[in-house]
Amino acid sequence: MNLLLYALAAVLAGVFAIRVPHGDRRDPARRAFALLCTTISLGYGGFALYLIPGLGWFKYVNGAAAAFVPPALLAVVETCFVQGNRPRDRRLARLTVASPPIAIAFVILDAVYFYGTPRASIPEVMLTIYVFGGLLISVRRLWELQRASSDPAERTRVRYTLGLVSAVIGFSALEALIRAFVMETNDLPISVRPVVVQGAFPPLGCVFTSFLLYFLAQMITSWRLLDMGVLSARLAAVVGAAFLLVGIDVFAAGMLFGAYPIHGFFQVFMASAIFLLAYEPLSKQLEMWAGRALNTRGQRLVDALAETELGLARVISMQGLRVELTARLLASGRVRATSMYLWEAARRAYRLDHESGVHEEPPVLQVGRQPFADGFVDGPFVRIEHQHMLRIEAAGAEQLEPRLKTMRAMNADVVVPFRSGDVVLGWLALRDADDVGFTEAEVVRLAKVVDRASVILENLRGFEQLKEEHRLAALGTMAAGLAHEIRNPLAGIKGAAQYLQGSAREADDAEMVKVIIDEVDRLSNVVSQFLDYSRPLQADRQPTSAEALVAQVVGLLKAQGVATELVQQHDDLQPVNLDAGKIAQVLLNLGQNAIMAAGPTGKVTLATRMGRMRDPKARQAAAVEFVVTDNGAGIAPSEIDKLFVPFYTTRHEGTGLGLAISRRIALAHAGELDVRSTVGVGSVFTLRVPMA
């Protein structure tokens, strides 16, 4: 059994040495970890072969490999936990220089003068002192780093590593001490020799070394906190299941000594088979019990997420979705604060929709798609993971730094996306209550719950859109009847006014009659625009030259006799499918607004160019951009949100429907219409129409 444990530990270390660096060979922590795993694999592999009779010389492989473990472990500590350009521990260089001659001296001296000695030789004792002395340097270094760290997550990570390294050194030293007094011979059979050489103490050092390598591998590859409570719960569950299996097999094996041994074999087989069938639900139950006892911090979050997942099935409103995603997480005590951001088409950004908990500072009100959502592939954003990647990937700093800055503005340790396919609908941002971050398992569970919430969010938005369509349909029906009832009296009023205009004798009377006619025309125009806005809108697309369309609009604007300077700018574009009449209506409206804003001495530019759609659902599709720029007074930020609201206008003579209708025409083309404005500088309205 001892031989098997050492062999398995050697294989595990070898697998880690191959797989971990494969993920990113640029990471110095992965390279240092691969070196540590290689030395441990050779050491345990050599010791496993040494336990086989006739292969006693493999102890030199074990001893030579052990001499390189202290510098390898210290190198892992330095690359994993020493931040930035801080100087490395000088003891690392000394150990690196000392290990090769010590390994060579051990092999030569022991092979020449002490080979076959039944007890520990002087070279073995000296090598053991060097190895454990070198390992204690890593313990001291970890202690120093733990006390100096100001980051709670980093301090927790160092503390876990320190505890595991101390356990490895303590148990391994106890085993080495006991083995030093064991009388051994190479003539013992293989069933006896491993037990004699190992001594009275079980190989717990080997077990804890495997546990340490697993912990370091998880930490280095994902760089998320691997909670010792989680690992302890898993280990306790496995140990409990193993004891149960052994008990069942021992009880069933009692029949082997009965009158019919075949019955005993059958019972052992059936008991083991039944146990394997029941293992999956049994292991989950054991892990839950162990989690409640050993990992109360993590189990609270697991329970909260399980309750949230059940509660999502009852959600029928956006408010219900907000409550389900935040209330239980906050009540668990594992989450200090939450914020929820959803895509808002009017702003072309992710807008803060809901916040709860205790925020150190108010979360940012909106998050741009670039660079936060762009480049998002397949997982949540984890703050500590981004910090680590930023340290080792200088080439990706242009994206990592803005994302980290955005996460800090959101007060978030982890940000999980609401997704529809590969489209990001929004974000759920969480702040850990203990400032140590979330474990990998917790992030995976959280992502699963948010994925389910994403389906509900998409359904709720579809339902809201359907209600809006029904509302507009009802509004259109009402508008048609209302327009008929209004237009008939207006026609009578206008006819009577025109009759009076022809017979008016006084100039004042004629002026007042003219006012009546103008206001009637204006009211009739409002009714027409209201009808246009309320009717279902469809675009009759035909291949159209964007340059020719803009030139036509500029010609119409110049025909109105404006004094404002009009400038055209064109790129060489392919024809785009659009409804030329409706797009011309949009450009004409934007151009007239720009002329009024710029004034007679200002300048208005109408340009066409290639661009990309901004809405996440458009997946950055190629688009033609019609850009109308003026150098007028600009628009105040408080008014920009209201520009596309029907009947909102900043001009006395305006109807407030022009921009609302323009946006509807843009949406009918699956396009976008947005505005950027700076007070005192001017405004830029951009209409994007997708090429496809």
C-alpha positions as CSV (number, residue, x, y, z in Angstrom):
1,M,0.0,0.0,0.0
2,N,2.9,2.4,0.8
3,L,4.5,1.7,-2.5
4,L,1.2,2.4,-4.3
5,L,0.7,5.7,-2.5
6,Y,4.2,7.0,-3.4
7,A,3.8,5.8,-7.0
8,L,0.5,7.6,-7.3
9,A,1.9,10.8,-5.8
10,A,4.8,10.6,-8.4
11,V,2.3,10.2,-11.2
12,L,0.1,13.0,-10.0
13,A,3.1,15.4,-9.7
14,G,4.3,14.4,-13.2
15,V,0.8,15.1,-14.7
16,F,0.8,18.5,-13.0
17,A,4.3,19.2,-14.4
18,I,3.1,18.6,-17.9
19,R,-0.4,20.1,-17.9
20,V,-0.1,23.3,-15.8
21,P,2.6,25.0,-17.9
22,H,0.8,24.1,-21.1
23,G,-1.9,26.7,-20.4
24,D,0.4,29.6,-20.6
25,R,4.2,29.1,-20.9
26,R,4.8,32.9,-20.4
27,D,3.6,32.7,-16.8
28,P,6.7,32.4,-14.5
29,A,4.5,30.9,-11.7
30,R,3.5,28.0,-14.0
31,R,7.2,27.4,-15.0
32,A,8.3,27.4,-11.4
33,F,5.4,25.1,-10.4
34,A,6.4,22.7,-13.2
35,L,9.9,22.5,-11.9
36,L,8.6,21.8,-8.3
37,C,6.3,19.0,-9.6
38,T,9.2,17.5,-11.7
39,T,11.5,17.3,-8.6
40,I,8.7,15.8,-6.4
41,S,7.7,13.3,-9.2
42,L,11.3,12.1,-9.5
43,G,11.7,12.0,-5.7
44,Y,8.6,10.0,-5.0
45,G,9.1,7.9,-8.1
46,G,12.6,7.0,-7.0
47,F,11.4,6.2,-3.4
48,A,8.6,4.0,-4.8
49,L,11.1,2.0,-6.8
50,Y,13.5,1.9,-3.9
51,L,10.8,0.0,-1.9
52,I,11.0,-2.8,-4.5
53,P,13.5,-5.5,-3.5
54,G,16.6,-5.4,-5.6
55,L,16.2,-1.7,-6.6
56,G,17.9,-0.2,-3.6
57,W,20.1,2.1,-5.8
58,F,17.0,4.2,-6.7
59,K,17.4,5.9,-3.3
60,Y,20.0,8.1,-5.1
61,V,17.3,9.2,-7.5
62,N,15.1,10.1,-4.5
63,G,17.9,11.9,-2.7
64,A,19.3,13.8,-5.7
65,A,15.7,15.0,-6.5
66,A,15.0,16.0,-2.9
67,A,18.1,18.3,-2.9
68,F,16.3,20.5,-5.6
69,V,13.0,20.7,-3.8
70,P,13.9,23.7,-1.5
71,P,14.9,26.1,-4.3
72,A,11.9,24.9,-6.4
73,L,9.4,25.5,-3.6
74,L,10.9,28.9,-2.8
75,A,10.7,29.8,-6.5
76,V,7.0,29.0,-6.5
77,V,6.5,31.2,-3.5
78,E,8.4,34.1,-5.1
79,T,6.6,34.0,-8.5
80,C,3.2,33.5,-7.0
81,F,3.1,35.9,-4.1
82,V,5.8,38.6,-4.7
83,Q,4.0,41.4,-6.6
84,G,5.3,43.5,-9.5
85,N,9.0,44.3,-9.6
86,R,9.8,43.8,-6.0
87,P,13.2,42.1,-5.4
88,R,13.3,38.3,-5.1
89,D,14.5,36.7,-1.9
90,R,18.3,36.4,-2.0
91,R,18.1,32.9,-0.4
92,L,16.6,31.6,-3.6
93,A,19.8,32.2,-5.5
94,R,21.9,30.6,-2.7
95,L,19.7,27.5,-2.6
96,T,19.8,27.2,-6.4
97,V,23.6,27.3,-6.4
98,A,24.0,24.9,-3.4
99,S,21.6,22.2,-4.5
100,P,23.6,20.6,-7.4
101,P,26.9,20.1,-5.5
102,I,25.0,18.8,-2.5
103,A,23.1,16.3,-4.6
104,I,26.3,15.1,-6.3
105,A,28.2,14.9,-3.0
106,F,25.4,12.8,-1.5
107,V,25.3,10.3,-4.4
108,I,29.1,9.9,-4.5
109,L,29.8,9.7,-0.8
110,D,26.9,7.3,0.0
111,A,27.6,5.1,-3.0
112,V,31.3,4.8,-2.3
113,Y,31.4,4.6,1.5
114,F,28.0,3.7,2.8
115,Y,26.1,1.6,0.2
116,G,24.2,-1.2,1.8
117,T,24.3,0.3,5.3
118,P,21.2,-0.9,7.2
119,R,20.5,2.4,8.9
120,A,20.6,6.0,7.7
121,S,24.1,7.0,6.6
122,I,25.9,10.2,7.4
123,P,25.4,11.6,3.8
124,E,21.7,10.8,4.1
125,V,21.4,12.6,7.5
126,M,23.3,15.7,6.1
127,L,21.1,15.7,3.0
128,T,18.0,15.5,5.1
129,I,19.1,18.4,7.3
130,Y,19.7,20.5,4.2
131,V,16.4,19.6,2.6
132,F,14.3,20.4,5.6
133,G,16.3,23.5,6.5
134,G,15.8,24.8,2.9
135,L,12.0,24.0,3.2
136,L,11.8,26.0,6.4
137,I,13.1,29.0,4.5
138,S,10.0,28.9,2.3
139,V,7.9,28.7,5.5
140,R,9.6,31.8,6.9
141,R,9.1,33.6,3.5
142,L,5.4,32.8,3.5
143,W,5.1,34.1,7.0
144,E,6.8,37.3,6.0
145,L,4.5,37.7,2.9
146,Q,1.4,37.0,5.0
147,R,2.2,39.7,7.5
148,A,3.2,42.3,4.8
149,S,0.2,41.7,2.5
150,S,-2.5,44.4,2.5
151,D,-4.9,42.5,0.2
152,P,-7.3,40.2,2.2
153,A,-7.6,37.7,-0.7
154,E,-3.9,37.5,-1.2
155,R,-3.3,37.1,2.6
156,T,-5.8,34.3,2.7
157,R,-4.1,32.6,-0.2
158,V,-0.7,32.8,1.4
159,R,-2.1,31.6,4.7
160,Y,-3.6,28.5,3.1
161,T,-0.3,27.8,1.3
162,L,1.7,28.3,4.6
163,G,-0.6,25.8,6.4
164,L,-0.2,23.1,3.7
165,V,3.6,23.5,3.4
166,S,3.9,23.3,7.2
167,A,1.9,20.1,7.2
168,V,4.0,18.6,4.4
169,I,7.3,19.5,6.2
170,G,6.0,18.3,9.6
171,F,4.7,14.9,8.6
172,S,7.6,14.3,6.1
173,A,10.2,15.2,8.9
174,L,8.5,12.8,11.3
175,E,8.6,10.0,8.8
176,A,12.3,10.6,8.0
177,L,13.1,10.6,11.7
178,I,11.4,7.3,12.2
179,R,13.0,5.8,9.1
180,A,16.5,6.8,10.4
181,F,16.3,4.2,13.1
182,V,14.8,1.4,11.0
183,M,17.0,-1.6,10.3
184,E,16.3,-2.5,6.7
185,T,17.6,-5.2,4.3
186,N,17.2,-5.6,0.6
187,D,16.3,-9.3,0.9
188,L,12.8,-8.7,2.3
189,P,9.9,-9.7,0.0
190,I,7.9,-7.0,-1.7
191,S,4.9,-7.6,0.6
192,V,7.1,-6.7,3.6
193,R,9.8,-4.3,2.5
194,P,7.6,-1.2,1.9
195,V,6.2,-1.5,5.4
196,V,9.6,-2.0,7.1
197,V,11.3,0.8,5.2
198,Q,8.4,3.2,5.8
199,G,8.4,2.6,9.6
200,A,5.6,2.9,12.0
201,F,4.2,6.2,10.8
202,P,1.9,6.2,7.7
203,P,3.0,8.2,4.7
204,L,0.9,11.3,5.5
205,G,3.7,13.6,4.1
206,C,3.0,12.1,0.7
207,V,-0.7,12.6,1.0
208,F,-0.3,16.3,2.1
209,T,2.2,16.9,-0.7
210,S,-0.4,15.8,-3.2
211,F,-2.9,18.0,-1.5
212,L,-0.5,20.9,-1.7
213,L,0.2,20.4,-5.4
214,Y,-3.5,20.2,-6.2
215,F,-4.1,23.4,-4.3
216,L,-1.2,25.2,-6.0
217,A,-2.3,23.9,-9.5
218,Q,-5.8,25.2,-9.0
219,M,-4.6,28.6,-7.7
220,I,-2.1,29.1,-10.5
221,T,-4.4,28.0,-13.4
222,S,-7.5,29.9,-12.4
223,W,-6.0,32.4,-9.9
224,R,-9.2,32.3,-7.9
225,L,-9.4,31.6,-4.2
226,L,-9.6,27.8,-3.5
227,D,-11.2,27.7,-0.1
228,M,-9.7,25.2,2.3
229,G,-13.2,24.7,3.7
230,V,-14.3,23.5,0.2
231,L,-11.3,21.2,-0.1
232,S,-11.8,19.9,3.5
233,A,-15.5,19.2,2.8
234,R,-14.6,17.3,-0.4
235,L,-11.9,15.3,1.4
236,A,-14.2,14.5,4.3
237,A,-16.9,13.3,1.9
238,V,-14.4,11.0,0.1
239,V,-13.1,9.7,3.3
240,G,-16.6,9.0,4.6
241,A,-17.6,7.2,1.5
242,A,-14.4,5.2,1.6
243,F,-15.0,4.1,5.2
244,L,-18.6,3.1,4.3
245,L,-17.4,1.0,1.3
246,V,-14.7,-0.7,3.5
247,G,-17.3,-1.4,6.1
248,I,-19.8,-2.9,3.6
249,D,-17.1,-5.0,2.0
250,V,-15.7,-6.3,5.3
251,F,-19.2,-7.2,6.5
252,A,-19.9,-9.0,3.2
253,A,-16.5,-10.7,3.1
254,G,-17.4,-12.5,6.3
255,M,-19.4,-14.9,4.2
256,L,-16.1,-16.0,2.5
257,F,-15.4,-18.1,5.5
258,G,-18.7,-19.8,5.5
259,A,-19.8,-23.2,4.2
260,Y,-20.3,-21.7,0.7
261,P,-17.5,-19.2,-0.2
262,I,-19.1,-18.6,-3.6
263,H,-21.9,-16.9,-1.7
264,G,-19.4,-14.6,0.0
265,F,-17.8,-13.6,-3.3
266,F,-21.3,-12.9,-4.7
267,Q,-22.2,-10.7,-1.7
268,V,-19.0,-8.7,-1.9
269,F,-19.6,-8.1,-5.6
270,M,-23.2,-7.1,-5.2
271,A,-22.5,-4.9,-2.1
272,S,-19.8,-3.0,-4.1
273,A,-22.0,-2.7,-7.2
274,I,-24.9,-1.3,-5.1
275,F,-22.5,1.1,-3.4
276,L,-21.3,2.4,-6.8
277,L,-24.9,2.9,-8.0
278,A,-25.7,4.9,-4.9
279,Y,-22.4,6.8,-4.8
280,E,-23.4,9.9,-6.7
281,P,-26.4,11.0,-4.6
282,L,-24.6,9.7,-1.5
283,S,-21.4,11.7,-2.2
284,K,-23.5,14.9,-2.7
285,Q,-25.2,14.3,0.6
286,L,-21.9,13.6,2.4
287,E,-20.3,16.7,0.9
288,M,-23.3,18.8,2.0
289,W,-23.0,17.5,5.6
290,A,-19.3,18.0,5.6
291,G,-19.7,21.5,4.1
292,R,-22.1,22.5,6.9
293,A,-19.5,21.3,9.4
294,L,-16.3,22.5,7.8
295,N,-17.2,25.1,5.3
296,T,-20.0,27.2,6.8
297,R,-18.9,30.3,4.9
298,G,-19.2,28.7,1.5
299,Q,-22.2,26.6,2.4
300,R,-24.3,29.7,3.2
301,L,-23.7,30.9,-0.4
302,V,-24.5,27.5,-1.8
303,D,-27.8,27.4,0.1
304,A,-28.6,31.0,-1.0
305,L,-28.0,30.2,-4.7
306,A,-30.1,27.0,-4.4
307,E,-33.0,29.0,-3.0
308,T,-32.5,31.7,-5.6
309,E,-32.7,29.1,-8.4
310,L,-36.0,27.8,-7.0
311,G,-37.3,31.4,-6.6
312,L,-36.6,32.3,-10.2
313,A,-39.2,29.9,-11.3
314,R,-41.9,32.2,-9.7
315,V,-40.6,35.4,-11.2
316,I,-43.1,37.3,-13.5
317,S,-41.8,40.8,-13.3
318,M,-38.5,42.8,-13.5
319,Q,-38.9,43.8,-9.9
320,G,-39.3,40.2,-8.9
321,L,-36.2,39.3,-10.8
322,R,-34.2,42.1,-9.0
323,V,-35.4,40.9,-5.6
324,E,-34.6,37.2,-6.3
325,L,-31.1,37.9,-7.5
326,T,-30.1,40.1,-4.6
327,A,-32.2,39.5,-1.4
328,R,-31.0,36.0,-0.7
329,L,-27.4,36.6,-1.6
330,L,-27.3,39.5,0.8
331,A,-29.0,37.6,3.5
332,S,-26.4,34.8,3.2
333,G,-23.8,37.1,4.7
334,R,-21.3,36.2,1.9
335,V,-22.2,39.1,-0.3
336,R,-21.8,42.7,0.9
337,A,-23.3,44.6,-2.1
338,T,-24.9,43.9,-5.4
339,S,-25.5,46.0,-8.5
340,M,-27.4,45.0,-11.7
341,Y,-26.7,46.6,-15.1
342,L,-28.9,46.2,-18.1
343,W,-28.5,47.2,-21.8
344,E,-30.3,50.5,-22.5
345,A,-30.7,51.1,-26.3
346,A,-31.3,54.8,-25.9
347,R,-27.9,55.3,-24.2
348,R,-26.0,52.6,-26.1
349,A,-24.6,51.5,-22.7
350,Y,-25.3,49.2,-19.7
351,R,-27.3,51.3,-17.3
352,L,-27.4,50.7,-13.5
353,D,-30.9,49.2,-13.0
354,H,-30.7,48.2,-9.3
355,E,-28.3,48.3,-6.4
356,S,-28.5,46.9,-2.9
357,G,-26.3,46.2,0.1
358,V,-23.6,48.4,1.6
359,H,-21.4,50.0,-1.0
360,E,-18.2,51.7,0.0
361,E,-18.9,54.2,-2.8
362,P,-21.9,54.6,-5.0
363,P,-21.5,52.3,-8.1
364,V,-21.0,53.9,-11.5
365,L,-24.3,54.7,-13.2
366,Q,-23.5,53.2,-16.6
367,V,-20.9,51.0,-18.2
368,G,-19.8,51.3,-21.8
369,R,-19.7,48.3,-24.1
370,Q,-16.1,49.0,-24.8
371,P,-13.9,47.6,-23.5
372,F,-16.0,45.8,-20.9
373,A,-18.4,43.7,-23.0
374,D,-16.3,43.6,-26.2
375,G,-14.1,40.6,-26.2
376,F,-16.2,38.8,-23.7
377,V,-16.1,35.1,-24.5
378,D,-17.1,32.4,-22.0
379,G,-17.0,33.3,-18.3
380,P,-17.5,35.9,-15.6
381,F,-14.9,38.6,-14.9
382,V,-13.1,37.9,-11.6
383,R,-11.1,40.8,-10.2
384,I,-8.2,38.9,-8.7
385,E,-7.9,36.8,-11.8
386,H,-7.6,40.0,-13.9
387,Q,-5.1,41.4,-11.5
388,H,-2.9,38.3,-12.0
389,M,-3.3,38.3,-15.8
390,L,-2.3,42.0,-15.8
391,R,1.0,41.1,-14.0
392,I,2.0,38.5,-16.5
393,E,0.4,39.8,-19.8
394,A,1.8,43.2,-20.6
395,A,0.4,42.8,-24.2
396,G,-3.2,42.7,-22.9
397,A,-2.9,45.7,-20.6
398,E,-4.9,47.9,-23.0
399,Q,-8.1,45.8,-22.2
400,L,-7.3,44.5,-18.7
401,E,-6.6,47.8,-17.1
402,P,-9.9,49.5,-18.3
403,R,-11.8,46.4,-17.2
404,L,-10.3,46.4,-13.8
405,K,-11.0,50.1,-13.5
406,T,-14.6,49.5,-14.5
407,M,-14.9,46.7,-11.9
408,R,-13.6,49.0,-9.2
409,A,-16.2,51.6,-10.2
410,M,-18.9,49.0,-10.0
411,N,-17.6,47.9,-6.5
412,A,-17.4,44.4,-7.8
413,D,-15.2,41.3,-7.0
414,V,-17.0,39.3,-9.7
415,V,-19.2,40.4,-12.6
416,V,-21.4,37.8,-14.2
417,P,-23.1,38.4,-17.6
418,F,-26.7,38.0,-18.5
419,R,-26.4,36.4,-21.9
420,S,-28.6,35.5,-24.9
421,G,-26.3,33.2,-26.9
422,D,-23.1,35.3,-27.3
423,V,-24.9,38.6,-26.7
424,V,-24.5,40.3,-23.4
425,L,-27.8,41.7,-22.1
426,G,-26.4,43.0,-18.8
427,W,-24.3,42.3,-15.8
428,L,-24.7,41.2,-12.2
429,A,-21.9,42.6,-10.0
430,L,-21.2,41.2,-6.5
431,R,-18.9,42.4,-3.7
432,D,-17.6,39.8,-1.3
433,A,-18.4,40.5,2.4
434,D,-14.9,39.4,3.6
435,D,-12.8,40.9,0.8
436,V,-11.2,37.6,0.0
437,G,-13.0,36.9,-3.2
438,F,-15.1,34.0,-4.4
439,T,-13.9,30.5,-5.0
440,E,-13.9,28.9,-8.4
441,A,-16.8,26.6,-7.4
442,E,-18.8,29.5,-6.1
443,V,-18.3,31.5,-9.4
444,V,-19.4,28.4,-11.4
445,R,-22.6,28.1,-9.3
446,L,-23.2,31.8,-9.5
447,A,-22.9,31.7,-13.3
448,K,-25.3,28.9,-13.5
449,V,-28.0,30.8,-11.6
450,V,-27.4,34.0,-13.7
451,D,-27.7,31.9,-16.9
452,R,-31.2,30.9,-15.7
453,A,-32.0,34.5,-14.9
454,S,-30.9,35.5,-18.4
455,V,-33.6,33.4,-19.9
456,I,-36.2,35.0,-17.6
457,L,-34.8,38.5,-18.4
458,E,-35.0,37.8,-22.2
459,N,-38.6,36.6,-21.8
460,L,-39.6,39.6,-19.7
461,R,-38.1,42.0,-22.2
462,G,-39.9,40.2,-25.0
463,F,-43.2,40.4,-23.1
464,E,-42.6,44.1,-22.5
465,Q,-41.9,44.6,-26.2
466,L,-45.1,42.7,-27.1
467,K,-47.1,45.0,-24.7
468,E,-45.5,48.0,-26.3
469,E,-46.5,46.8,-29.8
470,H,-50.1,46.2,-28.6
471,R,-50.1,49.7,-27.0
472,L,-48.9,51.3,-30.3
473,A,-51.5,49.3,-32.2
474,A,-54.2,50.6,-29.9
475,L,-52.8,54.1,-30.1
476,G,-52.8,53.9,-33.9
477,T,-56.4,52.9,-34.0
478,M,-57.3,55.7,-31.7
479,A,-55.1,58.2,-33.6
480,A,-56.8,57.4,-36.9
481,G,-60.3,58.1,-35.4
482,L,-59.1,61.1,-33.5
483,A,-57.4,62.6,-36.6
484,H,-60.6,62.2,-38.6
485,E,-62.5,64.0,-35.9
486,I,-60.0,66.8,-35.7
487,R,-59.3,67.3,-39.3
488,N,-62.9,67.9,-40.3
489,P,-63.3,70.9,-38.0
490,L,-59.8,72.2,-38.9
491,A,-60.8,72.1,-42.6
492,G,-63.9,74.2,-41.8
493,I,-62.0,76.6,-39.6
494,K,-59.3,77.1,-42.3
495,G,-61.9,77.6,-45.1
496,A,-63.7,80.2,-43.0
497,A,-60.5,81.9,-42.2
498,Q,-59.5,82.0,-45.9
499,Y,-62.9,83.5,-46.8
500,L,-62.4,86.2,-44.1
501,Q,-58.9,86.8,-45.4
502,G,-60.1,87.8,-48.8
503,S,-62.7,90.2,-47.4
504,A,-60.7,91.7,-44.6
505,R,-60.6,95.5,-44.8
506,E,-58.2,96.3,-42.0
507,A,-54.5,95.3,-41.9
508,D,-54.9,94.1,-38.3
509,D,-57.8,91.9,-39.3
510,A,-55.9,90.4,-42.2
511,E,-52.9,89.7,-39.9
512,M,-55.1,87.9,-37.3
513,V,-56.8,85.8,-40.0
514,K,-53.3,84.8,-41.2
515,V,-52.4,83.7,-37.7
516,I,-55.5,81.5,-37.6
517,I,-54.6,79.9,-40.9
518,D,-50.9,79.3,-39.9
519,E,-51.9,77.7,-36.6
520,V,-54.5,75.5,-38.3
521,D,-51.7,74.4,-40.7
522,R,-49.4,73.7,-37.8
523,L,-52.1,71.7,-35.9
524,S,-52.8,69.7,-39.1
525,N,-49.1,69.0,-39.4
526,V,-49.0,67.8,-35.8
527,V,-52.0,65.5,-36.5
528,S,-50.2,64.1,-39.6
529,Q,-47.0,63.4,-37.7
530,F,-48.9,61.8,-34.8
531,L,-50.5,59.5,-37.4
532,D,-47.1,58.7,-38.9
533,Y,-45.7,57.9,-35.4
534,S,-48.6,55.7,-34.4
535,R,-48.9,53.6,-37.6
536,P,-46.9,50.4,-38.0
537,L,-43.8,51.3,-39.9
538,Q,-42.2,49.1,-42.6
539,A,-39.2,49.9,-44.7
540,D,-39.3,49.2,-48.5
541,R,-35.6,48.6,-49.0
542,Q,-33.8,49.0,-52.3
543,P,-30.1,49.3,-53.2
544,T,-29.3,53.0,-52.8
545,S,-26.2,55.2,-53.1
546,A,-25.6,56.8,-49.7
547,E,-23.6,59.6,-51.4
548,A,-26.4,60.4,-53.8
549,L,-29.0,60.4,-51.0
550,V,-27.0,62.9,-48.9
551,A,-26.5,65.1,-52.0
552,Q,-30.3,65.1,-52.6
553,V,-30.9,66.1,-48.9
554,V,-28.3,68.9,-49.1
555,G,-30.0,70.2,-52.2
556,L,-33.4,70.3,-50.5
557,L,-31.9,72.2,-47.6
558,K,-30.2,74.7,-49.8
559,A,-33.4,75.3,-51.7
560,Q,-34.9,76.5,-48.4
561,G,-32.6,79.5,-48.7
562,V,-30.6,79.0,-45.5
563,A,-27.5,81.0,-44.8
564,T,-25.8,78.3,-42.8
565,E,-22.8,76.8,-44.5
566,L,-23.5,73.2,-45.6
567,V,-20.6,70.8,-46.2
568,Q,-20.7,67.2,-47.7
569,Q,-18.1,64.5,-46.9
570,H,-18.2,61.1,-48.5
571,D,-16.3,57.9,-48.4
572,D,-16.3,55.5,-51.3
573,L,-19.2,53.2,-50.3
574,Q,-21.1,50.3,-51.8
575,P,-24.9,50.7,-52.3
576,V,-26.8,49.9,-49.2
577,N,-30.3,48.4,-48.9
578,L,-32.6,51.1,-47.4
579,D,-35.9,52.9,-48.0
580,A,-34.6,56.1,-49.7
581,G,-37.7,58.2,-49.0
582,K,-37.8,57.4,-45.2
583,I,-34.0,57.8,-44.7
584,A,-34.2,61.1,-46.6
585,Q,-36.9,62.2,-44.2
586,V,-34.6,61.4,-41.3
587,L,-31.7,63.2,-42.8
588,L,-33.8,66.2,-43.7
589,N,-35.2,66.4,-40.2
590,L,-31.7,66.1,-38.7
591,G,-30.3,68.7,-41.1
592,Q,-33.1,71.2,-40.4
593,N,-32.5,70.8,-36.6
594,A,-28.7,71.3,-37.1
595,I,-29.3,74.4,-39.2
596,M,-31.5,75.9,-36.5
597,A,-28.9,75.0,-33.8
598,A,-25.9,76.4,-35.8
599,G,-27.6,79.6,-36.9
600,P,-26.9,81.7,-40.0
601,T,-23.2,82.0,-39.3
602,G,-22.6,78.4,-38.3
603,K,-21.6,75.3,-40.2
604,V,-23.4,72.0,-40.7
605,T,-21.7,68.9,-42.1
606,L,-23.4,65.8,-43.6
607,A,-21.1,62.9,-44.0
608,T,-21.3,59.2,-45.0
609,R,-18.8,56.6,-43.9
610,M,-18.4,52.9,-43.1
611,G,-18.8,51.9,-39.4
612,R,-20.1,49.2,-37.1
613,M,-23.3,48.7,-35.2
614,R,-23.1,49.4,-31.5
615,D,-26.0,47.4,-30.1
616,P,-24.7,44.0,-28.7
617,K,-27.4,42.1,-30.5
618,A,-26.1,43.4,-33.8
619,R,-22.8,41.7,-33.1
620,Q,-20.8,44.6,-34.6
621,A,-22.3,44.2,-38.0
622,A,-20.9,46.4,-40.8
623,A,-23.0,49.5,-41.3
624,V,-23.2,52.8,-43.3
625,E,-23.1,55.8,-41.0
626,F,-24.9,59.0,-41.9
627,V,-23.4,61.7,-39.6
628,V,-24.9,65.2,-39.2
629,T,-22.6,67.6,-37.3
630,D,-23.3,71.2,-36.2
631,N,-21.2,73.8,-34.3
632,G,-24.2,75.2,-32.4
633,A,-24.8,75.7,-28.7
634,G,-25.0,72.0,-28.0
635,I,-27.5,70.1,-25.8
636,A,-27.4,69.9,-22.0
637,P,-26.9,66.3,-20.7
638,S,-30.2,66.5,-18.8
639,E,-32.0,67.0,-22.1
640,I,-30.3,64.3,-24.2
641,D,-32.3,61.5,-22.7
642,K,-35.6,63.3,-23.6
643,L,-34.8,64.1,-27.2
644,F,-36.5,61.0,-28.6
645,V,-39.5,61.2,-26.3
646,P,-42.7,62.0,-28.4
647,F,-43.9,65.6,-28.0
648,Y,-40.8,66.8,-26.2
649,T,-39.2,69.8,-27.8
650,T,-36.9,72.7,-26.9
651,R,-38.3,75.0,-29.6
652,H,-41.6,76.9,-29.4
653,E,-42.5,76.1,-33.0
654,G,-41.6,72.4,-32.8
655,T,-43.9,69.4,-32.5
656,G,-41.6,67.1,-30.6
657,L,-42.3,64.2,-33.0
658,G,-39.5,64.7,-35.6
659,L,-36.7,62.8,-33.7
660,A,-39.1,60.2,-32.3
661,I,-40.3,59.4,-35.9
662,S,-36.6,59.4,-37.0
663,R,-35.7,56.8,-34.4
664,R,-38.6,54.7,-35.4
665,I,-37.5,54.8,-39.1
666,A,-34.0,53.8,-37.9
667,L,-35.3,50.9,-35.9
668,A,-37.5,49.8,-38.9
669,H,-34.2,49.4,-40.8
670,A,-32.7,47.5,-37.9
671,G,-30.4,50.5,-37.4
672,E,-29.5,53.0,-34.7
673,L,-29.9,56.7,-34.2
674,D,-27.9,58.3,-31.4
675,V,-26.5,61.7,-30.4
676,R,-23.3,63.1,-28.8
677,S,-23.3,66.7,-27.7
678,T,-21.1,69.1,-25.8
679,V,-22.5,72.4,-24.6
680,G,-20.8,75.3,-26.4
681,V,-19.2,73.0,-29.0
682,G,-22.0,71.4,-30.9
683,S,-23.8,68.1,-31.6
684,V,-23.3,65.0,-33.7
685,F,-26.3,62.8,-34.7
686,T,-25.3,59.5,-36.2
687,L,-27.7,57.2,-38.1
688,R,-26.4,53.7,-38.7
689,V,-28.0,51.4,-41.3
690,P,-26.6,47.8,-41.4
691,M,-25.2,46.7,-44.8
692,A,-27.0,43.3,-44.6
